[in-house]
Amino acid sequence: MQCLQLILVFALFSAGSIRAAEKAVRFFGQPGGQVSIQGGHKPYDWEVQGRVIEGTIECGTGFPIKSGQVVKPGKMQASMQGFIPLRSLHTCYGSLIDEFMYSQMNETNAPRILFRFNDLILTNLPPNKNLPYRFNSRAELVIAGVTNHMSMPVSVMPLGGDKLRVSGNTFIKLANLGLQASRTASLFIQNGDEVKLSFQWLVGRKASRSKAWR
């Protein structure tokens, strides 16, 4: 009898898990993303740009995936995670400075910038369908092998064709990027400076066949 009860409990649990999995919606990184790192000190401001953001978003039924969708503010069942290949980032100074940046950011051991957004909380509904849904999130950002934990606002804009545009920005100490002061770079960077990280991440329901990055 006890064995039969356990079997029934397991069957109910499995059925619930399957139903939950069926309700989950997954989005994949698409071409068209943008990432920017800005820093320096006047008159030596600098910027690093990239156009590759890979990863996935998995969200529950209450997550806004359609323009104008009415949802309830509060914590959402959603997880966003992915990576930015270090070699997809470039400066405006040419390949020599790019290579210097890669070496300073420990490319050999950490060839990707990793990120994860959890505990997404929808703060309020947009006043019209042309504006994004705004969330607060708990973020993990791994740069040069160092994990940075922070709170970060994230915006989600549903687009046509079952796509979303996720965007956000934050400030982080330059030292946490793994860069070290040197005579070569002292004109452009200073340890202790804050840099601004911003991104626009395009995701869609179908997996992209974009260039494979290591």
Residue frames as qw, qx, qy, qz and C-alpha x, y, z in Angstrom:
[[0.000, 0.886, 0.463, 0.000, 0.00, 0.00, 0.00],
 [0.315, -0.795, 0.112, 0.506, 2.80, 2.36, 0.95],
 [0.429, -0.129, 0.606, 0.658, 4.56, 1.55, -2.33],
 [0.233, 0.625, 0.661, 0.344, 1.39, 2.31, -4.29],
 [0.127, -0.936, -0.240, 0.226, 1.07, 5.69, -2.56],
 [0.389, -0.581, 0.352, 0.622, 4.66, 6.57, -3.44],
 [0.378, 0.198, 0.695, 0.578, 4.04, 5.63, -7.08],
 [0.097, 0.818, 0.549, 0.144, 0.92, 7.83, -7.18],
 [0.256, -0.875, -0.010, 0.411, 2.78, 10.77, -5.61],
 [0.422, -0.326, 0.529, 0.660, 5.63, 10.37, -8.10],
 [0.310, 0.459, 0.704, 0.445, 3.18, 10.22, -11.01],
 [0.020, -0.925, -0.376, 0.049, 1.41, 13.40, -9.87],
 [0.354, -0.746, 0.205, 0.525, 4.74, 15.18, -9.35],
 [0.434, -0.055, 0.640, 0.631, 5.95, 14.12, -12.80],
 [0.223, 0.684, 0.628, 0.297, 2.73, 15.27, -14.45],
 [0.144, -0.944, -0.175, 0.239, 3.02, 18.63, -12.71],
 [0.423, -0.537, 0.399, 0.612, 6.62, 18.98, -13.82],
 [0.394, 0.255, 0.687, 0.554, 5.70, 18.19, -17.42],
 [0.090, 0.861, 0.486, 0.118, 2.89, 20.75, -17.36],
 [0.286, -0.861, 0.056, 0.416, 5.28, 23.35, -15.89],
 [0.454, -0.264, 0.557, 0.644, 7.85, 22.56, -18.60],
 [0.327, 0.531, 0.670, 0.402, 5.19, 22.88, -21.28],
 [0.033, -0.946, -0.315, 0.065, 4.28, 26.36, -20.02],
 [0.442, -0.624, 0.227, 0.603, 7.87, 27.59, -20.01],
 [0.588, 0.803, 0.089, 0.052, 8.89, 29.70, -23.00],
 [0.676, -0.382, 0.262, 0.573, 12.50, 29.78, -24.18],
 [0.399, 0.914, -0.040, -0.064, 14.19, 32.51, -26.22],
 [0.834, -0.067, 0.179, 0.518, 17.62, 32.31, -27.87],
 [0.207, -0.666, 0.179, 0.693, 20.22, 34.96, -28.68],
 [0.631, 0.666, 0.372, 0.143, 19.86, 36.48, -32.16],
 [0.501, 0.169, 0.142, 0.837, 22.13, 38.63, -34.38],
 [0.044, -0.749, -0.276, -0.601, 21.72, 42.34, -33.75],
 [0.616, -0.694, -0.279, 0.246, 22.85, 42.61, -30.14],
 [0.308, 0.742, -0.207, 0.558, 25.05, 45.46, -28.92],
 [0.706, -0.591, -0.238, 0.308, 27.32, 45.86, -25.93],
 [0.286, 0.784, -0.153, 0.529, 29.37, 48.87, -24.88],
 [0.681, -0.508, -0.256, 0.460, 31.99, 49.51, -22.18],
 [0.232, 0.825, 0.014, 0.515, 32.82, 53.19, -21.67],
 [0.673, -0.629, -0.160, 0.354, 35.43, 54.65, -19.38],
 [0.570, 0.342, -0.007, 0.747, 38.60, 56.69, -19.10],
 [0.259, -0.744, -0.273, 0.552, 39.21, 60.21, -17.95],
 [0.407, 0.898, 0.151, 0.072, 39.06, 63.39, -20.01],
 [0.557, 0.502, -0.200, -0.630, 40.48, 64.04, -22.51],
 [0.155, 0.322, -0.914, -0.195, 41.23, 60.31, -22.85],
 [0.742, 0.081, 0.392, -0.538, 37.74, 58.81, -22.84],
 [0.109, 0.255, -0.897, -0.344, 37.55, 55.38, -24.44],
 [0.777, 0.102, 0.220, -0.581, 34.89, 52.91, -25.54],
 [0.111, -0.170, 0.959, 0.199, 34.81, 49.20, -26.31],
 [0.679, 0.213, 0.033, -0.701, 31.98, 47.88, -28.48],
 [0.156, -0.093, 0.970, 0.161, 30.70, 44.48, -29.51],
 [0.591, 0.112, -0.224, -0.767, 27.78, 43.00, -31.43],
 [0.610, -0.001, -0.783, -0.126, 27.64, 39.41, -30.16],
 [0.415, -0.290, 0.584, -0.635, 25.54, 38.37, -27.15],
 [0.532, -0.017, -0.809, -0.250, 24.73, 34.66, -26.90],
 [0.112, -0.051, 0.784, -0.608, 22.49, 32.92, -24.40],
 [0.286, -0.409, -0.805, -0.321, 18.93, 31.98, -23.47],
 [0.328, -0.177, 0.332, -0.867, 15.94, 33.35, -21.61],
 [0.315, -0.282, -0.899, -0.113, 13.46, 30.97, -20.00],
 [0.236, -0.103, 0.282, -0.924, 10.26, 32.44, -18.65],
 [0.163, 0.325, 0.896, -0.255, 6.91, 31.36, -17.27],
 [0.131, 0.622, 0.693, 0.339, 3.40, 32.21, -18.44],
 [0.164, -0.891, -0.338, 0.254, 3.21, 35.48, -16.48],
 [0.427, -0.402, 0.254, 0.770, 6.21, 37.00, -18.24],
 [0.423, 0.768, 0.125, -0.464, 5.46, 39.75, -20.84],
 [0.500, -0.116, 0.669, 0.538, 6.38, 38.40, -24.28],
 [0.267, 0.611, 0.604, 0.437, 3.78, 40.32, -26.32],
 [0.099, 0.181, -0.015, 0.978, 3.45, 44.06, -26.86],
 [0.452, -0.325, -0.074, -0.828, 0.70, 45.50, -24.66],
 [0.622, -0.210, -0.754, 0.008, 0.39, 42.30, -22.64],
 [0.463, -0.670, 0.143, -0.562, -1.27, 42.88, -19.27],
 [0.702, -0.008, -0.647, 0.298, 0.71, 41.21, -16.51],
 [0.573, -0.795, -0.195, -0.054, 0.82, 41.55, -12.76],
 [0.172, 0.772, -0.470, 0.391, 3.74, 43.53, -11.27],
 [0.759, -0.522, 0.351, -0.169, 5.92, 41.56, -8.90],
 [0.351, -0.472, 0.780, 0.215, 8.37, 38.69, -9.03],
 [0.752, 0.438, -0.243, -0.428, 8.48, 36.83, -12.35],
 [0.865, -0.130, 0.469, 0.127, 9.36, 33.26, -13.18],
 [0.626, 0.768, -0.110, 0.079, 12.26, 34.01, -15.48],
 [0.685, -0.501, 0.323, 0.420, 15.96, 33.36, -15.86],
 [0.547, 0.828, -0.122, 0.014, 18.37, 35.05, -18.28],
 [0.631, -0.564, 0.431, 0.313, 21.89, 33.81, -18.84],
 [0.769, 0.618, 0.071, 0.146, 24.54, 33.92, -21.53],
 [0.652, -0.411, 0.210, 0.602, 27.95, 35.15, -22.57],
 [0.363, 0.915, -0.102, -0.141, 29.85, 37.71, -24.64],
 [0.888, 0.120, 0.033, 0.443, 32.96, 36.39, -26.44],
 [0.391, -0.716, 0.066, 0.575, 35.90, 38.57, -25.45],
 [0.372, -0.138, 0.538, 0.743, 37.21, 38.64, -29.02],
 [0.172, 0.684, 0.621, 0.342, 33.92, 40.05, -30.27],
 [0.211, -0.918, -0.180, 0.282, 34.79, 43.27, -28.39],
 [0.625, 0.342, 0.141, 0.688, 36.83, 45.94, -30.18],
 [0.218, -0.681, -0.133, 0.686, 38.22, 49.38, -29.47],
 [0.476, 0.868, 0.130, -0.058, 38.46, 52.22, -31.96],
 [0.185, -0.840, 0.458, 0.225, 42.27, 52.14, -31.75],
 [0.591, 0.522, -0.581, -0.201, 42.93, 49.08, -33.89],
 [0.921, -0.055, -0.384, -0.048, 44.04, 45.50, -33.44],
 [0.459, 0.326, -0.579, 0.590, 47.17, 46.28, -31.38],
 [0.280, -0.294, 0.428, -0.807, 45.14, 47.84, -28.56],
 [0.850, -0.120, -0.181, -0.479, 42.50, 45.12, -28.95],
 [0.801, 0.112, -0.553, 0.200, 45.13, 42.45, -28.32],
 [0.158, 0.306, -0.561, 0.753, 46.42, 44.39, -25.32],
 [0.581, -0.258, 0.156, -0.756, 42.87, 44.53, -23.93],
 [0.903, -0.042, -0.360, -0.232, 42.37, 40.78, -24.40],
 [0.627, 0.177, -0.611, 0.450, 45.59, 39.99, -22.57],
 [0.068, -0.293, 0.452, -0.840, 44.76, 42.39, -19.73],
 [0.706, -0.158, 0.103, -0.683, 41.32, 40.80, -19.35],
 [0.428, -0.286, 0.846, -0.140, 42.86, 37.33, -18.95],
 [0.718, 0.327, -0.263, -0.555, 41.58, 35.93, -22.24],
 [0.345, 0.317, -0.883, -0.013, 43.66, 32.76, -21.91],
 [0.056, -0.107, -0.915, 0.384, 41.71, 31.63, -18.84],
 [0.247, 0.565, 0.591, -0.520, 38.49, 33.61, -19.31],
 [0.191, 0.067, 0.591, 0.781, 37.65, 33.94, -23.05],
 [0.185, -0.590, -0.619, -0.484, 34.04, 34.93, -22.32],
 [0.194, -0.164, 0.377, -0.891, 32.21, 37.49, -20.23],
 [0.256, -0.342, -0.902, -0.069, 29.44, 35.55, -18.48],
 [0.267, -0.172, 0.208, -0.925, 26.19, 36.97, -17.14],
 [0.252, -0.383, -0.888, -0.037, 23.06, 35.80, -15.36],
 [0.292, -0.260, 0.114, -0.913, 19.91, 37.67, -14.30],
 [0.340, -0.329, -0.879, 0.061, 17.68, 36.12, -11.64],
 [0.144, -0.558, -0.599, 0.557, 14.95, 37.27, -9.25],
 [0.061, 0.247, 0.362, 0.897, 13.35, 39.53, -11.87],
 [0.014, 0.578, 0.648, -0.497, 10.73, 41.81, -10.34],
 [0.150, 0.566, 0.478, 0.654, 8.41, 43.77, -12.61],
 [0.154, -0.181, -0.392, 0.889, 8.16, 47.20, -10.98],
 [0.391, 0.520, 0.355, -0.671, 5.21, 48.58, -12.96],
 [0.612, 0.485, 0.593, 0.200, 3.40, 48.31, -16.29],
 [0.271, -0.024, 0.301, 0.914, 4.43, 50.57, -19.20],
 [0.295, 0.471, 0.307, -0.772, 1.95, 53.39, -19.90],
 [0.706, 0.531, -0.070, -0.464, 1.66, 52.31, -23.55],
 [0.959, 0.091, 0.255, 0.080, 2.66, 49.40, -25.79],
 [0.595, 0.726, -0.175, 0.296, 5.55, 51.33, -27.34],
 [0.145, -0.756, 0.524, -0.364, 7.48, 51.36, -24.06],
 [0.544, 0.175, -0.812, 0.120, 9.36, 48.44, -22.44],
 [0.775, -0.572, -0.238, -0.124, 8.54, 46.54, -19.27],
 [0.155, 0.699, -0.523, 0.462, 10.99, 47.49, -16.52],
 [0.887, -0.318, -0.333, 0.040, 12.40, 45.04, -14.00],
 [0.250, -0.771, 0.558, -0.181, 14.75, 45.01, -11.08],
 [0.942, 0.132, -0.310, -0.007, 17.05, 42.00, -11.07],
 [0.624, -0.645, 0.419, 0.140, 19.83, 40.27, -9.19],
 [0.700, 0.667, -0.253, -0.023, 22.75, 40.03, -11.59],
 [0.751, -0.426, 0.378, 0.335, 25.97, 38.03, -11.73],
 [0.534, 0.823, -0.190, -0.025, 28.66, 39.30, -14.07],
 [0.832, -0.331, 0.294, 0.333, 31.84, 37.27, -14.53],
 [0.453, 0.872, -0.167, 0.081, 34.67, 39.27, -16.12],
 [0.305, 0.651, -0.647, 0.256, 38.28, 38.10, -16.32],
 [0.586, -0.056, -0.790, 0.172, 37.26, 35.15, -14.15],
 [0.053, -0.054, -0.576, 0.814, 36.01, 37.41, -11.32],
 [0.159, -0.585, -0.764, -0.221, 32.34, 37.23, -10.31],
 [0.041, -0.082, 0.202, -0.975, 30.58, 40.51, -9.55],
 [0.098, -0.559, -0.822, 0.057, 27.21, 40.44, -7.76],
 [0.015, 0.086, 0.054, -0.995, 24.95, 43.45, -8.15],
 [0.353, 0.623, 0.614, -0.332, 21.40, 44.73, -8.46],
 [0.140, -0.156, 0.502, 0.839, 20.62, 45.88, -11.98],
 [0.537, 0.495, 0.298, -0.614, 17.57, 47.34, -13.72],
 [0.257, -0.008, 0.833, 0.491, 16.58, 45.52, -16.92],
 [0.506, 0.405, 0.065, -0.759, 14.11, 46.54, -19.62],
 [0.379, 0.127, 0.887, 0.229, 12.23, 44.05, -21.83],
 [0.403, 0.443, -0.093, -0.795, 10.63, 45.26, -25.07],
 [0.653, 0.254, 0.713, 0.023, 8.47, 42.71, -26.95],
 [0.137, 0.449, -0.468, -0.748, 8.95, 42.97, -30.72],
 [0.823, 0.319, -0.051, -0.467, 7.19, 41.45, -33.68],
 [0.706, 0.410, -0.575, -0.052, 8.12, 37.99, -34.89],
 [0.892, -0.412, -0.182, 0.036, 8.29, 36.41, -31.41],
 [0.609, 0.289, -0.302, 0.673, 11.35, 38.45, -30.44],
 [0.444, -0.857, -0.214, 0.149, 12.34, 40.45, -27.38],
 [0.433, 0.612, -0.269, 0.605, 14.88, 43.21, -26.89],
 [0.688, -0.638, -0.261, 0.227, 16.44, 43.13, -23.43],
 [0.384, 0.654, -0.178, 0.627, 18.51, 46.13, -22.39],
 [0.625, -0.747, -0.180, 0.137, 20.25, 47.48, -19.32],
 [0.436, 0.648, -0.324, 0.535, 23.25, 49.35, -17.99],
 [0.718, -0.670, -0.134, 0.136, 25.32, 49.53, -14.84],
 [0.159, 0.856, -0.429, 0.242, 28.55, 50.95, -13.48],
 [0.951, -0.246, -0.072, 0.172, 31.45, 48.84, -12.28],
 [0.344, -0.822, 0.366, 0.270, 34.94, 49.54, -10.95],
 [0.567, 0.675, -0.449, -0.147, 37.61, 49.25, -13.62],
 [0.137, -0.494, 0.842, -0.168, 39.66, 46.98, -11.35],
 [0.683, 0.075, 0.645, -0.335, 36.82, 44.44, -11.49],
 [0.756, 0.594, -0.096, -0.260, 37.29, 44.17, -15.25],
 [0.927, -0.096, 0.186, 0.311, 40.69, 42.63, -14.66],
 [0.504, 0.752, -0.060, 0.421, 42.58, 45.56, -16.17],
 [0.678, -0.508, -0.103, 0.521, 45.83, 46.60, -14.57],
 [0.098, 0.973, -0.093, -0.186, 47.48, 50.01, -14.81],
 [0.794, -0.036, 0.277, 0.540, 50.60, 50.12, -16.95],
 [0.174, -0.490, 0.219, 0.826, 52.72, 52.70, -18.76],
 [0.094, 0.150, 0.744, 0.644, 51.14, 51.69, -22.05],
 [0.177, -0.600, -0.723, -0.292, 47.58, 52.14, -20.84],
 [0.279, -0.437, -0.477, 0.710, 47.95, 54.86, -18.20],
 [0.072, 0.071, -0.189, -0.977, 46.71, 57.56, -20.61],
 [0.459, -0.190, -0.575, -0.650, 43.43, 55.70, -21.16],
 [0.725, -0.452, -0.494, -0.164, 42.65, 53.84, -17.94],
 [0.039, -0.509, 0.579, -0.636, 43.11, 54.33, -14.23],
 [0.414, -0.245, -0.862, 0.162, 42.48, 51.70, -11.58],
 [0.049, -0.377, -0.573, 0.726, 39.61, 52.81, -9.38],
 [0.287, 0.136, -0.257, -0.913, 37.73, 54.53, -12.22],
 [0.586, 0.312, 0.657, -0.358, 34.16, 53.47, -12.83],
 [0.055, 0.106, -0.701, -0.703, 33.17, 52.26, -16.27],
 [0.630, 0.233, 0.244, -0.699, 29.70, 52.05, -17.74],
 [0.150, 0.000, 0.950, 0.276, 28.49, 48.74, -19.15],
 [0.570, 0.347, 0.202, -0.717, 25.41, 48.85, -21.36],
 [0.172, -0.035, 0.925, 0.336, 23.78, 46.30, -23.64],
 [0.684, 0.252, 0.029, -0.683, 20.88, 45.60, -25.96],
 [0.238, -0.156, 0.955, 0.083, 20.27, 41.88, -26.35],
 [0.645, 0.191, -0.262, -0.692, 18.00, 40.58, -29.10],
 [0.272, -0.091, 0.951, -0.113, 16.41, 37.16, -28.51],
 [0.613, 0.130, -0.343, -0.700, 13.90, 35.06, -30.45],
 [0.860, -0.127, 0.327, -0.370, 11.95, 31.82, -30.15],
 [0.941, 0.323, -0.053, 0.084, 14.10, 30.05, -32.76],
 [0.691, -0.497, 0.257, 0.457, 17.75, 29.19, -32.13],
 [0.313, 0.879, -0.237, -0.270, 20.11, 31.28, -34.22],
 [0.927, 0.146, 0.137, 0.317, 22.70, 29.81, -36.57],
 [0.075, 0.971, -0.223, 0.035, 25.14, 32.66, -36.00],
 [0.517, 0.575, -0.580, 0.257, 28.90, 32.29, -36.03],
 [0.860, -0.408, -0.284, 0.119, 30.16, 29.85, -33.42],
 [0.041, 0.808, -0.418, 0.413, 32.42, 31.51, -30.85],
 [0.660, 0.015, -0.680, 0.318, 34.69, 29.72, -28.48]]
